[in-house]
Amino acid sequence: MSYLPLVMLLYIWFAISIRISFSSTPNPLNGQHLRVIWTLWSGNPKGLIGPLKGAVLLECMSKRFNFTYEMVRVTDATLGPLANGKGLFNYLLDQRCEFLVHNIYPTLRTNAVVDLTLPWAYDDYAFAIPIPVETANINAVVKPFQWQIWLGLGKSIVCVIAILNLIQRYLEYRSSLETSNVRPNDNNNPPTEKIITKGRTAKQFLYVFGNLLSQGGPCPSKRLPYRLVAGVWILAAFFFVQAYTSTLFTYVVTPINQPLINSIYDLINSNDINLYVRESSLINTLIYTANETGLYKTLRKRLDSLPNSRCTLPSECIQSVRPGLRNVFAESTNYLNDEIRKHYIKTGKCIGQMAKEKFFGITVAMGLPKNSPYTQTITQVILELQENGLINYWDTWFRPMPPQCNGKPQIRSKKTKLSPLSLKNLTGAFLVLLIGLGLSILAFLVEKIISVHERLR
C-alpha cells in the first residue's frame, strides 16, 4: 500500500491551515523592505561572530511573510550601544536597520534599549579542553578489581596460610602424641621440640601463592583436613585467576586518555589550569558583576592571574587550547562547535574538545528598534519554527561535528586496522615485574648477608 496520497493530503492540509492562520491576522511585513544586519554575511569582514542559522531563518521569514530585505554592512560584532556609534544597537537606534539577526542575551539593560523577540535559541556554556594525550597504562594490572576485592584477597591469603599452618602443627602434634604412647619419650628429644622444628610456614606460603599465580606445586601434607582446606583454596584461586585474566586484557588494550577537566569544579580545584574567556561574552560579564563570594569569585581570581586571559574573538581563545597545555576556554557550545569544526576542516586535526559537563544555560533573542510594528509578527514565526523543531534541526545542516572531535570513543568499522599493542599498554605489567625482581634481589642479598654472618660466628 502506497503512503504517497496520505502524505500529500497531510501536506495540503498543513499548507492550508498555515495560510488560514496568517490570513486571519494582519501581516505588517507584507510587501515591506527591511534593512537587516547579519554579522556572518559575506559582505562583512571575516572573523565576526554570529548565528550560523541566521540566513536560513531570515529566508524562511521572508517567504512566509512576503517581504524583501537587504544586508547592512558592519565591521564590528559588539552589541553596544557604544558612544562612538559602532555598536550593533546603534544601527537600530539611529534607524539604519530594522532587524538585527544576532545572539542577544535578554537582560533588563538590552530590553530597555531595543525590542527583543522570543528567545529563538537555547544553549549552554561549556569548556573547550585540549585533546588528551595517551598516557602509560600503569594501573592496568589493578583495575580489573575494586580495592575492596584486593583487600579481601590479601586477608584471605593471610587467613589461609595461618589455617594451613595451624592444621599442620595440630596434625603433627597429634602424631607425636600417638608416637609417644607407643614408645617411651626420649628425654633428649621432647615432643614440644619436635613440633617447633617441624613448622613449615614457608611451604604453606609458597603453596598458597603458587596456586594464585597458576604455578601449582605439591601439597605439603597428605592428611585429609589439610587437603580439604587446600582444595577450597585451589577452587577459589581458580575462579579469581580466571576472572582477573579475562578482564585484564580489556584494560591492557584500552587507551588511557584522561581529559584535563570534566566539570567546572575540576577547574576550581586545580590551581595549575588557566582559564580563557571572550571579552564580550556573557560569562565574562557575570564573573565581574557577580558578588565577591562563591564560584564567580574563584573564576575572577583565575582570570586575573593570567594577563592575556581575555580575547576578542573565539578563534583567538581557541588557539590556546592545544595538546600539552593546561588551558581551557569557556564559551557557548555553539561557538565552540563552530571553531572546532572550522579548524578540523582547515587542518584535518581537532584543536580541542568540549568537557563532559556543561555549567551554565543561556537563551538568545533577536533585536528590533524600540516599539517596532514587526516584533510581534517575528516572535510568532519564531515560536512556530520552534514548535516544528526546525531551528534545532538546522544545526545538523550547519554544525555537523566531526566524530573525531567529540571526545567519545570511536566505533571501529570492519575495514579499520587495529593498532598493535605498544609499551604504554604493558607498562603496568612490566612495573609489577620490576618490583618482583627488585624484591627477589633484595631477599637474595639478605640471605647472603645472614649466611655470611653465621659462617663468621
Secondary structure, 3 states (H helix, E strand, C coil): CCCHHHHHHHHHHHHHHHHHHHHCCCCCCCCCEEEEEECCCCCCCCCCCCCCCHHHHHHHHHHHHCCEEEECCCCCCCCCCCCCCCCHHHHHHCCCCCEEEEEECCCHHHHHHCEECCCCEEEEEEEEECCCCCECCHHHHCCCCCHHHHHHHHHHHHHHHHHHHHHHHHHHHHHHHHHHHHCCCCCCCCHHHHHHHCCCHHHHHHHHHHHHCCCCCCCCCCCHHHHHHHHHHHHHHHHHHHHHHHHHHHHHHCCECCCCCCCHHHHHHCCCCEEEEECCCHHHHHHHHCCCCCHHHHHHHHHHCCCCCEECCHHHHHHHCCCCCCEEEEEEHHHHHHHHHHHHHHHCCCCCEECCCCCEEEEEEEEECCCCCCHHHHHHHHHHHHHHCHHHHCHHHHCCCCHHHCCCCCCCCCCCCCCCCCCCCCHHHHHHHHHHHHHHHHHHHHHHHHHHHHHHC
